[in-house]
């Protein structure tokens, strides 16, 4: 008998792991934790402004990143600004995605306020959002929303600006 244990193979999930890619029609119960990030992304030559937030995915029992369009993020922001709901880290949100490509829509329904278990909060806080965003080839500029300078998003020059990062000199890459 081999000493290699392959029994755990079926437990391995494929896909982005760190990033929630909502399936069409499926509902997810999520909890937003931490500061959102704003970033520009290029897809098929088009540059768009998008938002990334760290969440605890109650449906799949894991910490993840949720990446949203300005419109979808605006719906969560509206909940935050609503005096009855406020800080979205204090309640779960049921999210559902419908449609595909440019027809994609999200719905967000808040749940009763209740604390999230400390171990789940710690799992989310362990995600280093700028590290994950810096690994995505489509992301050009990324920074915490508290550092938002609307003029910085207007550049078409691909460069990364994240906490502590220096601009990359392409001439210094040895290949």
Beta strands, then each sheet from edge to edge (+ up, - down):
strand 1: 19-20
strand 2: 27-32
strand 3: 37-43
strand 4: 46-57
strand 5: 62-69
strand 6: 91-98
strand 7: 105-113
strand 8: 139-144
sheet 1: 1+ 5+ 4- 2+ 6- 7+
sheet 2: 1+ 5+ 4- 3+ 8-
end
